[in-house]
Amino acid sequence: MVRLLEEAGRVAGLPDDERPAGLDGHRHPRGVVSLDCPLACLYLPVRTVNRLRSPEADCRTVRDLLRLMHSDRLRDVRGIGVRTREEIRRALLRARIDPDHWQETDRT
């Protein structure tokens, strides 16, 4: 479905920033969502992704999102409330990333 939406955006001639938040050309290493994957890999609602990509949050990758969560700055992002934070947490768990036990390593 995502691929279909991406192709529709290309055919319609939409600029990259107006296309659906898909996985344009992105592949998962070993079929697993990695920390360097874009937010689209988590299949969050567009509204949530837009809030996370705002200049206020400046979040582009799964790693950026985890850093935002662990610094407690996610609470300060306008439009991200308790339900949205729980939605993000569930999306990370579906991707087999435990946000509660994630720690930044020296390899970034």
Backbone as a printed PyTorch tensor [residue, N CA C, xyz], in Angstrom:
tensor([[[  0.8210,  -1.1890,   0.0000],
         [  0.0000,   0.0000,   0.0000],
         [  0.8730,   1.2650,   0.0000]],

        [[  1.9130,   1.2510,   0.8400],
         [  2.8120,   2.3990,   0.9180],
         [  3.4840,   2.6280,  -0.4260]],

        [[  3.9410,   1.5520,  -1.0370],
         [  4.6000,   1.6600,  -2.3440],
         [  3.6490,   2.2500,  -3.3860]],

        [[  2.3860,   1.8610,  -3.3420],
         [  1.3830,   2.3840,  -4.2650],
         [  1.2130,   3.8950,  -4.0800]],

        [[  1.1630,   4.3490,  -2.8380],
         [  1.0380,   5.7750,  -2.5550],
         [  2.2680,   6.5470,  -3.0140]],

        [[  3.4500,   5.9530,  -2.8180],
         [  4.6710,   6.6080,  -3.2700],
         [  4.6670,   6.7830,  -4.7790]],

        [[  4.2900,   5.7180,  -5.4920],
         [  4.2580,   5.7890,  -6.9470],
         [  3.2280,   6.8020,  -7.4180]],

        [[  2.0890,   6.8730,  -6.7480],
         [  1.0620,   7.8640,  -7.1080],
         [  1.6100,   9.2810,  -6.9440]],

        [[  2.3850,   9.5060,  -5.9060],
         [  2.9910,  10.8170,  -5.6920],
         [  3.9880,  11.1630,  -6.7810]],

        [[  4.7760,  10.1630,  -7.1990],
         [  5.7440,  10.3990,  -8.2700],
         [  5.0350,  10.6960,  -9.5900]],

        [[  4.0130,   9.8940,  -9.9120],
         [  3.2630,  10.0700, -11.1600],
         [  2.5680,  11.4210, -11.1810]],

        [[  2.0230,  11.8460, -10.0320],
         [  1.3300,  13.1300,  -9.9540],
         [  2.3000,  14.3030,  -9.9950]],

        [[  3.5870,  14.0160,  -9.8860],
         [  4.5850,  15.0770,  -9.9450],
         [  4.6830,  15.8960,  -8.6780]],

        [[  4.2780,  15.3190,  -7.5480],
         [  4.3720,  16.0370,  -6.2840],
         [  5.8290,  16.1690,  -5.8670]],

        [[  6.1920,  17.3070,  -5.2910],
         [  7.5480,  17.4290,  -4.7420],
         [  7.7370,  16.4210,  -3.6170]],

        [[  8.9830,  16.0730,  -3.3380],
         [  9.2760,  15.0580,  -2.3150],
         [  8.6260,  15.3580,  -0.9790]],

        [[  8.5950,  16.6350,  -0.5710],
         [  8.0530,  16.9500,   0.7530],
         [  6.5350,  16.9210,   0.7870]],

        [[  5.8740,  16.7420,  -0.3540],
         [  4.4120,  16.6490,  -0.3700],
         [  3.9330,  15.2310,  -0.6340]],

        [[  4.8650,  14.3240,  -0.8600],
         [  4.4940,  12.9290,  -1.0690],
         [  4.1640,  12.2950,   0.2690]],

        [[  3.4130,  11.1890,   0.2530],
         [  3.1300,  10.4890,   1.5080],
         [  4.4290,  10.1100,   2.2020]],

        [[  4.3860,  10.0630,   3.5080],
         [  5.5910,   9.7710,   4.2970],
         [  5.9450,   8.3040,   4.1510]],

        [[  6.3370,   7.9090,   2.9650],
         [  6.6350,   6.5090,   2.6800],
         [  8.1000,   6.1780,   2.8280]],

        [[  8.4650,   5.0920,   2.2400],
         [  9.8110,   4.5660,   2.3910],
         [ 10.5240,   4.6160,   1.0480]],

        [[ 10.4940,   5.7460,   0.3990],
         [ 11.0390,   5.9420,  -0.9350],
         [ 12.4570,   5.3850,  -1.0580]],

        [[ 12.5860,   4.2080,  -1.6530],
         [ 13.8950,   3.6260,  -1.8720],
         [ 14.5710,   3.0710,  -0.6360]],

        [[ 13.9200,   3.0710,   0.4950],
         [ 14.5310,   2.6230,   1.7520],
         [ 14.3640,   1.1100,   1.9060]],

        [[ 15.4070,   0.4540,   2.3320],
         [ 15.3690,  -0.9880,   2.6060],
         [ 15.8990,  -1.2230,   4.0120]],

        [[ 15.2830,  -2.1830,   4.7030],
         [ 15.7300,  -2.5240,   6.0510],
         [ 16.8640,  -3.5310,   5.9830]],

        [[ 17.9330,  -3.2630,   6.7090],
         [ 19.0040,  -4.2530,   6.7540],
         [ 18.5110,  -5.5090,   7.4730]],

        [[ 18.6930,  -6.6420,   6.8500],
         [ 18.2540,  -7.9380,   7.4080],
         [ 16.7690,  -7.9490,   7.7330]],

        [[ 15.9700,  -7.0920,   7.0860],
         [ 14.5230,  -7.0880,   7.2890],
         [ 14.0800,  -6.5220,   8.6230]],

        [[ 14.9750,  -5.8340,   9.3340],
         [ 14.6780,  -5.3210,  10.6660],
         [ 14.7660,  -3.7890,  10.6660]],

        [[ 13.8280,  -3.1560,  11.3420],
         [ 13.8820,  -1.7020,  11.4930],
         [ 15.0980,  -1.3610,  12.3410]],

        [[ 15.9490,  -0.4890,  11.8080],
         [ 17.1550,  -0.1100,  12.5360],
         [ 16.9960,   1.3040,  13.0920]],

        [[ 17.9410,   1.7180,  13.8970],
         [ 17.9060,   3.0540,  14.4850],
         [ 18.0910,   4.1450,  13.4410]],

        [[ 18.6900,   3.8050,  12.3180],
         [ 18.9150,   4.7840,  11.2600],
         [ 17.7630,   4.8600,  10.2620]],

        [[ 16.7340,   4.0650,  10.4510],
         [ 15.5660,   4.0930,   9.5630],
         [ 14.7950,   5.4040,   9.7410]],

        [[ 14.1540,   5.8820,   8.6770],
         [ 13.3200,   7.0770,   8.8180],
         [ 12.0810,   6.7680,   9.6550]],

        [[ 11.4330,   7.8050,  10.1490],
         [ 10.2310,   7.6340,  10.9680],
         [  9.1440,   6.8490,  10.2430]],

        [[  9.1010,   6.9360,   8.9230],
         [  8.0690,   6.2510,   8.1520],
         [  8.0930,   4.7380,   8.3900]],

        [[  9.2330,   4.1920,   8.7620],
         [  9.3440,   2.7580,   9.0270],
         [  8.4800,   2.3110,  10.2040]],

        [[  8.1140,   3.2470,  11.0500],
         [  7.2870,   2.9120,  12.2230],
         [  5.7990,   2.9530,  11.9040]],

        [[  5.4490,   3.4130,  10.7090],
         [  4.0510,   3.5070,  10.2790],
         [  3.1830,   4.2750,  11.2790]],

        [[  3.7000,   5.4010,  11.7110],
         [  2.9440,   6.3010,  12.5830],
         [  1.9750,   7.1150,  11.7320]],

        [[  0.9120,   7.6390,  12.3210],
         [  0.0140,   8.5120,  11.5670],
         [  0.7480,   9.7450,  11.0430]],

        [[  0.3190,  10.2380,   9.9020],
         [  0.9560,  11.3840,   9.2590],
         [  1.0090,  12.5800,  10.2040]],

        [[ -0.0480,  12.8200,  10.9460],
         [ -0.0900,  13.9480,  11.8840],
         [  1.0410,  13.8470,  12.9010]],

        [[  1.2680,  12.6490,  13.4110],
         [  2.3350,  12.4310,  14.3920],
         [  3.7010,  12.6470,  13.7570]],

        [[  3.9040,  12.1060,  12.5680],
         [  5.1820,  12.2710,  11.8730],
         [  5.4390,  13.7510,  11.5990]],

        [[  4.4070,  14.4710,  11.1810],
         [  4.5750,  15.9040,  10.9180],
         [  4.9880,  16.6590,  12.1780]],

        [[  4.4090,  16.3240,  13.3140],
         [  4.7970,  16.9640,  14.5820],
         [  6.2350,  16.6430,  14.9370]],

        [[  6.6320,  15.3900,  14.7050],
         [  7.9970,  14.9810,  15.0310],
         [  9.0210,  15.6150,  14.0990]],

        [[  8.6260,  15.8820,  12.8670],
         [  9.5380,  16.5090,  11.8980],
         [  9.5680,  18.0320,  12.0270]],

        [[  8.7280,  18.5930,  12.8480],
         [  8.6820,  20.0480,  12.9980],
         [ 10.0260,  20.5670,  13.4970]],

        [[ 10.3210,  21.8500,  13.2420],
         [ 11.5850,  22.4220,  13.7330],
         [ 11.7270,  22.2950,  15.2500]],

        [[ 10.6160,  22.2970,  15.9280],
         [ 10.6050,  22.1800,  17.3880],
         [ 11.2140,  20.8510,  17.8550]],

        [[ 10.8750,  19.7590,  17.1520],
         [ 11.3530,  18.4270,  17.5290],
         [ 12.5540,  17.9900,  16.6970]],

        [[ 12.5760,  18.3650,  15.4180],
         [ 13.6600,  18.0380,  14.4850],
         [ 14.0310,  16.5630,  14.5480]],

        [[ 13.0450,  15.7210,  14.3900],
         [ 13.2100,  14.2770,  14.5020],
         [ 13.0210,  13.6560,  13.1140]],

        [[ 14.0250,  12.9430,  12.6160],
         [ 13.9610,  12.3490,  11.2780],
         [ 14.0950,  10.8320,  11.2860]],

        [[ 14.8190,  10.2850,  12.2590],
         [ 15.0800,   8.8430,  12.2880],
         [ 14.5550,   8.2340,  13.5880]],

        [[ 14.5500,   6.9220,  13.6250],
         [ 14.1370,   6.2070,  14.8390],
         [ 15.0790,   6.5750,  15.9860]],

        [[ 16.3640,   6.7020,  15.6980],
         [ 17.3360,   7.0950,  16.7270],
         [ 17.0070,   8.4850,  17.2840]],

        [[ 16.6710,   9.4370,  16.3890],
         [ 16.2850,  10.7810,  16.8310],
         [ 15.0800,  10.7170,  17.7590]],

        [[ 14.1200,   9.8640,  17.4020],
         [ 12.9080,   9.7320,  18.2170],
         [ 13.2460,   9.1860,  19.6030]],

        [[ 14.0840,   8.1790,  19.6650],
         [ 14.4760,   7.6190,  20.9610],
         [ 15.2300,   8.6410,  21.8080]],

        [[ 16.0980,   9.4070,  21.1680],
         [ 16.8100,  10.4610,  21.9030],
         [ 15.8260,  11.4870,  22.4560]],

        [[ 14.8430,  11.8510,  21.6480],
         [ 13.8260,  12.8170,  22.0570],
         [ 13.0330,  12.2820,  23.2500]],

        [[ 12.6980,  10.9980,  23.1930],
         [ 11.9440,  10.3830,  24.2900],
         [ 12.7630,  10.3430,  25.5760]],

        [[ 14.0200,   9.9560,  25.4620],
         [ 14.8460,   9.7990,  26.6590],
         [ 15.3110,  11.1090,  27.2590]],

        [[ 15.2690,  12.1640,  26.4810],
         [ 15.6330,  13.4700,  27.0390],
         [ 14.4120,  14.1660,  27.6420]],

        [[ 13.2590,  13.5140,  27.5560],
         [ 11.9790,  14.0530,  28.0390],
         [ 11.5290,  15.2820,  27.2530]],

        [[ 12.1560,  15.5520,  26.0990],
         [ 11.7430,  16.6820,  25.2700],
         [ 10.4910,  16.3550,  24.4620]],

        [[ 10.1390,  15.0680,  24.3460],
         [  8.9400,  14.6780,  23.6020],
         [  7.6930,  15.2800,  24.2460]],

        [[  7.7070,  15.4110,  25.5570],
         [  6.5720,  16.0090,  26.2810],
         [  6.3640,  17.4760,  25.9190]],

        [[  7.4250,  18.1360,  25.4700],
         [  7.3550,  19.5580,  25.1590],
         [  6.9320,  19.8480,  23.7220]],

        [[  6.8330,  18.8230,  22.8850],
         [  6.4670,  19.0210,  21.4780],
         [  4.9620,  19.2580,  21.3980]],

        [[  4.6120,  20.4090,  20.8410],
         [  3.1970,  20.7670,  20.7260],
         [  2.4620,  19.7390,  19.8650]],

        [[  1.3230,  19.2880,  20.3380],
         [  0.5110,  18.3280,  19.6040],
         [  0.8160,  16.8850,  19.9280]],

        [[  1.8050,  16.6430,  20.7780],
         [  2.1450,  15.2710,  21.1930],
         [  1.7150,  15.1150,  22.6420]],

        [[  0.5760,  14.4900,  22.8190],
         [  0.0470,  14.2880,  24.1620],
         [  0.2780,  12.8770,  24.6540]],

        [[ -0.4060,  12.5350,  25.7170],
         [ -0.2400,  11.2280,  26.3550],
         [ -0.5950,  10.0990,  25.3830]],

        [[ -1.7240,  10.2150,  24.6910],
         [ -2.1310,   9.1560,  23.7660],
         [ -1.1430,   9.0000,  22.6130]],

        [[ -0.6500,  10.1030,  22.0920],
         [  0.3050,  10.0360,  20.9860],
         [  1.6190,   9.4330,  21.4540]],

        [[  2.0510,   9.7820,  22.6490],
         [  3.2850,   9.1850,  23.1760],
         [  3.1250,   7.6750,  23.3410]],

        [[  1.9630,   7.2410,  23.7860],
         [  1.7040,   5.8040,  23.9230],
         [  1.6400,   5.1340,  22.5420]],

        [[  1.0840,   5.8230,  21.5750],
         [  1.0350,   5.3200,  20.1920],
         [  2.4560,   5.1440,  19.6410]],

        [[  3.3270,   6.0990,  19.9100],
         [  4.7210,   6.0290,  19.4770],
         [  5.4110,   4.8500,  20.1620]],

        [[  5.1650,   4.7010,  21.4380],
         [  5.7680,   3.5960,  22.1980],
         [  5.3470,   2.2390,  21.6250]],

        [[  4.0580,   2.0910,  21.3100],
         [  3.5590,   0.8410,  20.7200],
         [  4.1840,   0.5850,  19.3520]],

        [[  4.3610,   1.6530,  18.5560],
         [  4.9750,   1.5110,  17.2290],
         [  6.4160,   1.0270,  17.3620]],

        [[  7.1360,   1.5490,  18.3310],
         [  8.5120,   1.1070,  18.5620],
         [  8.5510,  -0.3590,  18.9970]],

        [[  7.6350,  -0.7430,  19.8590],
         [  7.5850,  -2.1360,  20.3070],
         [  7.2490,  -3.0750,  19.1430]],

        [[  6.3420,  -2.6540,  18.2500],
         [  6.0220,  -3.4590,  17.0580],
         [  7.2650,  -3.6410,  16.1860]],

        [[  8.1320,  -2.6320,  16.1820],
         [  9.3730,  -2.6930,  15.4070],
         [ 10.4800,  -3.4190,  16.1740]],

        [[ 10.1260,  -4.0110,  17.3010],
         [ 11.0590,  -4.7550,  18.1550],
         [ 12.1460,  -3.8780,  18.7490]],

        [[ 11.7650,  -2.6470,  19.0720],
         [ 12.6650,  -1.7200,  19.7540],
         [ 12.0040,  -1.3620,  21.0750]],

        [[ 12.6280,  -1.7000,  22.1700],
         [ 12.0480,  -1.4130,  23.4850],
         [ 12.5110,  -0.0340,  23.9420]],

        [[ 11.6140,   0.9620,  23.8790],
         [ 12.0230,   2.3190,  24.2490],
         [ 12.3790,   2.4600,  25.7250]],

        [[ 11.8710,   1.5740,  26.5580],
         [ 12.1420,   1.6650,  27.9860],
         [ 13.5540,   1.2010,  28.3420]],

        [[ 14.1420,   0.3610,  27.5080],
         [ 15.4590,  -0.1950,  27.8140],
         [ 16.5160,   0.2120,  26.7990]],

        [[ 16.1900,   1.1500,  25.9350],
         [ 17.1610,   1.6150,  24.9310],
         [ 18.1450,   2.5570,  25.5890]],

        [[ 19.4130,   2.3970,  25.2310],
         [ 20.4530,   3.3100,  25.7160],
         [ 21.3160,   3.7220,  24.5420]],

        [[ 21.6820,   4.9860,  24.5190],
         [ 22.5870,   5.5050,  23.4880],
         [ 23.9480,   4.8630,  23.6950]],

        [[ 24.5190,   4.3850,  22.6120],
         [ 25.8620,   3.8100,  22.6990],
         [ 26.8500,   4.7740,  22.0490]],

        [[ 28.0980,   4.4850,  22.1740],
         [ 29.1300,   5.3290,  21.5720],
         [ 29.0770,   5.2710,  20.0500]],

        [[ 28.6000,   4.1850,  19.5030],
         [ 28.4860,   4.0340,  18.0460],
         [ 27.2110,   4.7150,  17.5760]],

        [[ 27.2780,   5.9320,  17.1440],
         [ 26.0950,   6.6530,  16.6580],
         [ 26.2310,   6.9720,  15.2040]]])
